[in-house]
Amino acid sequence: MKLAVTYAGGDIFPHFGKTEEFKIYEIEDNKVVASTVIGNEGLGHEALAGLLAEQKIEKLICGGLGQGALNALTQAGIEVVSGAEGDADAAVYAYLNGELESKGVNCDHHHEEGEEHSCGHHEEGGCGHHEEASEAQDGCGGCGSDAEEGCGGCGSDEECGGCGSNEGGCGGCGGCGGPRPVIFEGPNAGKKVSVHYKGTLDDGSQFDSSYDRGQTLDFICGTGMMIAGFDKAVVEMEVGQTVNIHLEPEEAYGVRDAANIFTLNISELPGSENLNVGQQVFLQDPMGRAFPVVVKDKDDQTITLDANHELAGKALNFEINLVSIED
């Protein structure tokens, strides 16, 4: 069986029709035996059903989708599990364990420029796959949401990036779905690598681990898909090698930036009246890419959002093992 997930930087992209990447899983005996990431070939909304059908996809896990997209997927013989959020790999394992329930049609808008969008929410999640965090933009085009409000399925902390996988913008990629340019030179630059890693703070507390998820992290090395210090380390490694690195904020998620904290009128963000301080939501930038923010303050008229990554300003430590390299 082949299963697809709307994908962005290790997590489920919140809107099927605007996803720029899918992660494809091959399932045998109810276990993941292989996975790869593909681009959307410039397609969107209902047309993506045809792309998935060409890939012989039988099941799709996504965040939000509209009735038109659901109809197209159903006609293509693809079973849909909507309303999912967070880590893509974790969602697949939950599905295989019978723990993931579809929410059906959960997107009332197509998120085209000029339309009104709703703002949903989810509980703050753990750290994802260390893709670079996106910056807040005041001209956000709308919000992602959970399965109960608007266009659902927020991811976790690393959600939303340029070309669907690199949060800080794709660093000048040659078009979504196309090859990414190499920005860090080294023996592994431009090659698909698989790594296991564990991430800790300076106090020894663990914030993420691929070992805990039971699956390697796969990415194209040296192309900016990962935070800079992580990418620079792996680009020089050999298969079987384990390294320990210490990253200052500038090589990780950056320093906290006051410019990434902004206040909006609640009337400008439908659905935000239901949010509480401390909750995480997903907004969209002018290009339709989702990025996470945390509600910092709120009164009857305004809401203040913080788009700094939760690990911004923190030094990080990684133990990285290079499992394989694919030319």
SETOR-690674 format. One record per residue (C-alpha): residue in one letter; x, y, z. Coordinates in nm, 2 decimals, decimal comma, always signed. Layout:
residues N
<"a" <X Y Z>>,
...
end
This chain:
residues 327
<"m" <+0,00 +0,00 +0,00>>,
<"k" <+0,11 +0,35 -0,07>>,
<"l" <+0,00 +0,63 +0,16>>,
<"a" <+0,06 +1,01 +0,11>>,
<"v" <+0,07 +1,29 +0,36>>,
<"t" <+0,05 +1,66 +0,29>>,
<"y" <+0,40 +1,76 +0,39>>,
<"a" <+0,60 +2,07 +0,51>>,
<"g" <+0,93 +2,04 +0,70>>,
<"g" <+0,85 +1,71 +0,87>>,
<"d" <+0,49 +1,79 +0,96>>,
<"i" <+0,15 +1,78 +0,80>>,
<"f" <+0,08 +2,08 +0,59>>,
<"p" <-0,25 +2,23 +0,70>>,
<"h" <-0,43 +2,27 +0,37>>,
<"f" <-0,44 +2,00 +0,11>>,
<"g" <-0,51 +2,23 -0,19>>,
<"k" <-0,20 +2,44 -0,12>>,
<"t" <+0,05 +2,18 -0,02>>,
<"e" <+0,37 +2,20 -0,22>>,
<"e" <+0,50 +1,86 -0,11>>,
<"f" <+0,38 +1,51 -0,03>>,
<"k" <+0,56 +1,25 +0,17>>,
<"i" <+0,49 +0,91 +0,03>>,
<"y" <+0,51 +0,60 +0,25>>,
<"e" <+0,52 +0,24 +0,13>>,
<"i" <+0,34 +0,01 +0,38>>,
<"e" <+0,39 -0,36 +0,40>>,
<"d" <+0,24 -0,58 +0,68>>,
<"n" <+0,11 -0,26 +0,85>>,
<"k" <+0,47 -0,13 +0,87>>,
<"v" <+0,65 +0,16 +0,69>>,
<"v" <+0,92 +0,01 +0,47>>,
<"a" <+1,02 +0,31 +0,27>>,
<"s" <+0,94 +0,68 +0,23>>,
<"t" <+1,02 +0,97 -0,01>>,
<"v" <+0,91 +1,33 -0,07>>,
<"i" <+0,77 +1,46 -0,40>>,
<"g" <+0,68 +1,80 -0,52>>,
<"n" <+0,33 +1,91 -0,64>>,
<"e" <+0,45 +1,97 -1,00>>,
<"g" <+0,28 +2,32 -0,98>>,
<"l" <-0,06 +2,17 -0,93>>,
<"g" <-0,32 +2,27 -0,66>>,
<"h" <-0,66 +2,18 -0,51>>,
<"e" <-0,85 +1,92 -0,71>>,
<"a" <-0,57 +1,87 -0,96>>,
<"l" <-0,36 +1,72 -0,69>>,
<"a" <-0,58 +1,41 -0,69>>,
<"g" <-0,46 +1,32 -1,03>>,
<"l" <-0,10 +1,36 -0,92>>,
<"l" <-0,16 +1,12 -0,63>>,
<"a" <-0,34 +0,88 -0,86>>,
<"e" <-0,04 +0,87 -1,09>>,
<"q" <+0,17 +0,78 -0,79>>,
<"k" <-0,07 +0,49 -0,72>>,
<"i" <-0,16 +0,64 -0,38>>,
<"e" <-0,44 +0,45 -0,20>>,
<"k" <-0,47 +0,66 +0,12>>,
<"l" <-0,41 +1,03 +0,20>>,
<"i" <-0,36 +1,19 +0,54>>,
<"c" <-0,40 +1,57 +0,54>>,
<"g" <-0,51 +1,87 +0,75>>,
<"g" <-0,80 +2,05 +0,59>>,
<"l" <-0,96 +2,01 +0,25>>,
<"g" <-1,28 +2,12 +0,08>>,
<"q" <-1,57 +1,93 -0,07>>,
<"g" <-1,43 +1,96 -0,43>>,
<"a" <-1,09 +1,82 -0,33>>,
<"l" <-1,26 +1,53 -0,14>>,
<"n" <-1,48 +1,45 -0,44>>,
<"a" <-1,18 +1,44 -0,67>>,
<"l" <-0,98 +1,22 -0,44>>,
<"t" <-1,28 +0,99 -0,39>>,
<"q" <-1,32 +0,96 -0,77>>,
<"a" <-0,95 +0,87 -0,79>>,
<"g" <-1,01 +0,59 -0,55>>,
<"i" <-0,81 +0,75 -0,27>>,
<"e" <-0,93 +0,72 +0,09>>,
<"v" <-0,89 +1,04 +0,28>>,
<"v" <-0,81 +1,09 +0,65>>,
<"s" <-0,85 +1,46 +0,72>>,
<"g" <-0,81 +1,68 +1,02>>,
<"a" <-0,46 +1,54 +1,11>>,
<"e" <-0,19 +1,77 +1,25>>,
<"g" <+0,16 +1,76 +1,38>>,
<"d" <+0,45 +1,53 +1,29>>,
<"a" <+0,39 +1,35 +0,96>>,
<"d" <+0,56 +1,03 +1,06>>,
<"a" <+0,37 +1,02 +1,40>>,
<"a" <+0,04 +1,06 +1,22>>,
<"v" <+0,12 +0,77 +0,99>>,
<"y" <+0,20 +0,54 +1,28>>,
<"a" <-0,12 +0,65 +1,46>>,
<"y" <-0,31 +0,57 +1,14>>,
<"l" <-0,15 +0,22 +1,12>>,
<"n" <-0,24 +0,17 +1,49>>,
<"g" <-0,60 +0,26 +1,43>>,
<"e" <-0,57 +0,58 +1,63>>,
<"l" <-0,64 +0,84 +1,36>>,
<"e" <-0,99 +0,93 +1,27>>,
<"s" <-1,09 +1,13 +0,97>>,
<"k" <-1,28 +1,46 +1,02>>,
<"g" <-1,42 +1,47 +0,67>>,
<"v" <-1,46 +1,81 +0,49>>,
<"n" <-1,32 +2,07 +0,72>>,
<"c" <-1,23 +2,36 +0,49>>,
<"d" <-1,49 +2,61 +0,40>>,
<"h" <-1,27 +2,85 +0,20>>,
<"h" <-1,01 +2,80 -0,08>>,
<"h" <-0,77 +3,05 +0,07>>,
<"e" <-0,73 +3,25 -0,24>>,
<"e" <-0,61 +3,61 -0,19>>,
<"g" <-0,89 +3,84 -0,09>>,
<"e" <-1,11 +3,57 +0,07>>,
<"e" <-1,20 +3,57 +0,44>>,
<"h" <-1,03 +3,30 +0,64>>,
<"s" <-1,09 +3,16 +0,98>>,
<"c" <-0,83 +3,10 +1,24>>,
<"g" <-0,80 +2,77 +1,42>>,
<"h" <-0,58 +2,63 +1,69>>,
<"h" <-0,42 +2,33 +1,85>>,
<"e" <-0,24 +2,25 +2,16>>,
<"e" <+0,13 +2,34 +2,15>>,
<"g" <+0,33 +2,04 +2,03>>,
<"g" <+0,68 +1,91 +2,05>>,
<"c" <+0,97 +2,00 +1,83>>,
<"g" <+0,97 +1,86 +1,48>>,
<"h" <+1,25 +1,79 +1,24>>,
<"h" <+1,46 +2,10 +1,28>>,
<"e" <+1,38 +2,27 +0,96>>,
<"e" <+1,45 +2,64 +0,97>>,
<"a" <+1,17 +2,84 +1,13>>,
<"s" <+0,98 +3,10 +0,92>>,
<"e" <+0,96 +3,46 +1,00>>,
<"a" <+0,64 +3,64 +1,08>>,
<"q" <+0,49 +3,86 +0,82>>,
<"d" <+0,24 +4,13 +0,90>>,
<"g" <+0,05 +4,07 +0,58>>,
<"c" <-0,05 +3,72 +0,67>>,
<"g" <-0,32 +3,60 +0,43>>,
<"g" <-0,52 +3,39 +0,68>>,
<"c" <-0,49 +3,11 +0,93>>,
<"g" <-0,47 +2,74 +0,94>>,
<"s" <-0,69 +2,56 +1,18>>,
<"d" <-0,78 +2,24 +1,34>>,
<"a" <-1,05 +2,00 +1,22>>,
<"e" <-1,33 +2,18 +1,39>>,
<"e" <-1,27 +2,53 +1,25>>,
<"g" <-1,18 +2,65 +0,91>>,
<"c" <-0,90 +2,49 +0,71>>,
<"g" <-0,76 +2,25 +0,96>>,
<"g" <-0,48 +2,05 +1,07>>,
<"c" <-0,19 +2,26 +1,21>>,
<"g" <+0,14 +2,10 +1,22>>,
<"s" <+0,39 +2,12 +1,51>>,
<"d" <+0,66 +2,37 +1,55>>,
<"e" <+0,84 +2,33 +1,22>>,
<"e" <+0,54 +2,37 +1,00>>,
<"c" <+0,55 +2,58 +0,70>>,
<"g" <+0,82 +2,66 +0,47>>,
<"g" <+0,93 +2,77 +0,14>>,
<"c" <+0,85 +2,49 -0,11>>,
<"g" <+0,68 +2,31 +0,18>>,
<"s" <+0,98 +2,20 +0,37>>,
<"n" <+1,22 +2,48 +0,45>>,
<"e" <+1,06 +2,71 +0,70>>,
<"g" <+1,28 +3,01 +0,65>>,
<"g" <+1,21 +3,02 +0,28>>,
<"c" <+1,37 +2,78 +0,04>>,
<"g" <+1,69 +2,98 +0,01>>,
<"g" <+1,64 +3,05 -0,36>>,
<"c" <+1,51 +2,71 -0,48>>,
<"g" <+1,45 +2,66 -0,84>>,
<"g" <+1,08 +2,63 -0,81>>,
<"c" <+0,87 +2,40 -0,59>>,
<"g" <+0,90 +2,04 -0,69>>,
<"g" <+1,23 +2,11 -0,86>>,
<"p" <+1,59 +2,05 -0,73>>,
<"r" <+1,71 +2,27 -0,45>>,
<"p" <+2,04 +2,45 -0,50>>,
<"v" <+2,34 +2,36 -0,28>>,
<"i" <+2,42 +2,63 -0,03>>,
<"f" <+2,66 +2,43 +0,19>>,
<"e" <+2,94 +2,25 +0,01>>,
<"g" <+3,07 +1,92 +0,12>>,
<"p" <+3,10 +1,55 +0,01>>,
<"n" <+2,72 +1,49 +0,08>>,
<"a" <+2,59 +1,82 -0,07>>,
<"g" <+2,29 +1,76 -0,30>>,
<"k" <+2,25 +1,40 -0,19>>,
<"k" <+1,96 +1,25 +0,00>>,
<"v" <+2,07 +1,14 +0,35>>,
<"s" <+1,91 +0,95 +0,63>>,
<"v" <+2,01 +1,04 +0,99>>,
<"h" <+1,92 +0,96 +1,34>>,
<"y" <+1,96 +1,23 +1,60>>,
<"k" <+1,89 +1,34 +1,95>>,
<"g" <+1,85 +1,71 +2,04>>,
<"t" <+1,91 +1,85 +2,39>>,
<"l" <+1,93 +2,19 +2,56>>,
<"d" <+2,23 +2,30 +2,76>>,
<"d" <+2,05 +2,19 +3,08>>,
<"g" <+2,04 +1,83 +2,94>>,
<"s" <+1,67 +1,83 +2,87>>,
<"q" <+1,57 +1,65 +2,55>>,
<"f" <+1,35 +1,84 +2,30>>,
<"d" <+1,35 +1,60 +2,01>>,
<"s" <+1,47 +1,26 +1,90>>,
<"s" <+1,43 +1,06 +1,58>>,
<"y" <+1,50 +0,74 +1,79>>,
<"d" <+1,18 +0,80 +1,99>>,
<"r" <+0,98 +0,82 +1,66>>,
<"g" <+1,15 +0,50 +1,53>>,
<"q" <+1,23 +0,64 +1,19>>,
<"t" <+1,52 +0,83 +1,04>>,
<"l" <+1,51 +1,19 +0,92>>,
<"d" <+1,56 +1,20 +0,55>>,
<"f" <+1,65 +1,52 +0,36>>,
<"i" <+1,86 +1,66 +0,07>>,
<"c" <+2,18 +1,76 +0,24>>,
<"g" <+2,34 +2,10 +0,20>>,
<"t" <+2,04 +2,26 +0,05>>,
<"g" <+1,90 +2,45 +0,35>>,
<"m" <+1,62 +2,21 +0,43>>,
<"m" <+1,76 +2,20 +0,78>>,
<"i" <+1,88 +2,46 +1,03>>,
<"a" <+2,23 +2,57 +0,92>>,
<"g" <+2,44 +2,42 +1,19>>,
<"f" <+2,27 +2,08 +1,15>>,
<"d" <+2,31 +2,08 +0,77>>,
<"k" <+2,67 +2,19 +0,78>>,
<"a" <+2,76 +1,90 +1,01>>,
<"v" <+2,59 +1,63 +0,81>>,
<"v" <+2,73 +1,75 +0,48>>,
<"e" <+3,08 +1,65 +0,59>>,
<"m" <+2,99 +1,32 +0,76>>,
<"e" <+3,05 +0,96 +0,65>>,
<"v" <+2,80 +0,67 +0,68>>,
<"g" <+2,81 +0,52 +1,02>>,
<"q" <+2,98 +0,82 +1,18>>,
<"t" <+2,83 +0,98 +1,49>>,
<"v" <+2,91 +1,34 +1,58>>,
<"n" <+2,81 +1,57 +1,87>>,
<"i" <+2,76 +1,93 +1,78>>,
<"h" <+2,68 +2,24 +1,99>>,
<"l" <+2,49 +2,52 +1,80>>,
<"e" <+2,46 +2,88 +1,92>>,
<"p" <+2,12 +3,04 +1,83>>,
<"e" <+2,26 +3,20 +1,51>>,
<"e" <+2,33 +2,85 +1,37>>,
<"a" <+2,00 +2,71 +1,50>>,
<"y" <+1,67 +2,89 +1,52>>,
<"g" <+1,81 +3,24 +1,55>>,
<"v" <+1,78 +3,50 +1,82>>,
<"r" <+1,45 +3,62 +1,94>>,
<"d" <+1,33 +3,92 +1,73>>,
<"a" <+1,09 +4,18 +1,86>>,
<"a" <+0,98 +4,24 +1,50>>,
<"n" <+0,83 +3,89 +1,50>>,
<"i" <+0,58 +3,99 +1,77>>,
<"f" <+0,28 +4,18 +1,63>>,
<"t" <-0,07 +4,29 +1,73>>,
<"l" <-0,38 +4,26 +1,51>>,
<"n" <-0,74 +4,36 +1,56>>,
<"i" <-0,95 +4,06 +1,64>>,
<"s" <-1,19 +4,17 +1,37>>,
<"e" <-0,91 +4,12 +1,11>>,
<"l" <-0,86 +3,75 +1,21>>,
<"p" <-1,20 +3,57 +1,22>>,
<"g" <-1,18 +3,29 +1,48>>,
<"s" <-0,92 +3,45 +1,69>>,
<"e" <-1,18 +3,56 +1,94>>,
<"n" <-1,19 +3,19 +2,05>>,
<"l" <-0,81 +3,17 +2,12>>,
<"n" <-0,64 +3,18 +2,46>>,
<"v" <-0,30 +3,32 +2,56>>,
<"g" <-0,04 +3,05 +2,52>>,
<"q" <-0,21 +2,86 +2,23>>,
<"q" <-0,03 +2,81 +1,90>>,
<"v" <-0,20 +2,88 +1,57>>,
<"f" <-0,09 +2,88 +1,21>>,
<"l" <-0,12 +3,19 +0,99>>,
<"q" <-0,04 +3,22 +0,62>>,
<"d" <+0,20 +3,46 +0,46>>,
<"p" <+0,12 +3,65 +0,13>>,
<"m" <+0,25 +3,35 -0,07>>,
<"g" <+0,01 +3,11 +0,11>>,
<"r" <+0,27 +2,94 +0,32>>,
<"a" <+0,17 +2,86 +0,68>>,
<"f" <+0,38 +2,96 +0,97>>,
<"p" <+0,33 +2,91 +1,35>>,
<"v" <+0,26 +3,18 +1,60>>,
<"v" <+0,18 +3,18 +1,97>>,
<"v" <-0,08 +3,40 +2,13>>,
<"k" <+0,11 +3,62 +2,37>>,
<"d" <-0,17 +3,86 +2,48>>,
<"k" <-0,53 +3,93 +2,41>>,
<"d" <-0,80 +4,18 +2,50>>,
<"d" <-1,15 +4,25 +2,38>>,
<"q" <-1,03 +4,43 +2,06>>,
<"t" <-0,67 +4,30 +1,98>>,
<"i" <-0,46 +3,99 +1,99>>,
<"t" <-0,08 +3,98 +2,01>>,
<"l" <+0,10 +3,70 +1,83>>,
<"d" <+0,47 +3,59 +1,86>>,
<"a" <+0,62 +3,43 +1,54>>,
<"n" <+0,95 +3,35 +1,70>>,
<"h" <+1,03 +2,98 +1,70>>,
<"e" <+1,00 +2,83 +2,05>>,
<"l" <+1,37 +2,74 +2,04>>,
<"a" <+1,48 +3,09 +1,92>>,
<"g" <+1,75 +3,23 +2,14>>,
<"k" <+1,85 +2,89 +2,27>>,
<"a" <+2,17 +2,70 +2,22>>,
<"l" <+2,11 +2,35 +2,10>>,
<"n" <+2,31 +2,02 +2,12>>,
<"f" <+2,27 +1,74 +1,87>>,
<"e" <+2,40 +1,39 +1,86>>,
<"i" <+2,38 +1,29 +1,49>>,
<"n" <+2,44 +0,95 +1,33>>,
<"l" <+2,45 +0,93 +0,95>>,
<"v" <+2,27 +0,61 +0,86>>,
<"s" <+2,28 +0,62 +0,47>>,
<"i" <+2,35 +0,84 +0,17>>,
<"e" <+2,16 +0,81 -0,16>>,
<"d" <+2,32 +0,98 -0,47>>,
end
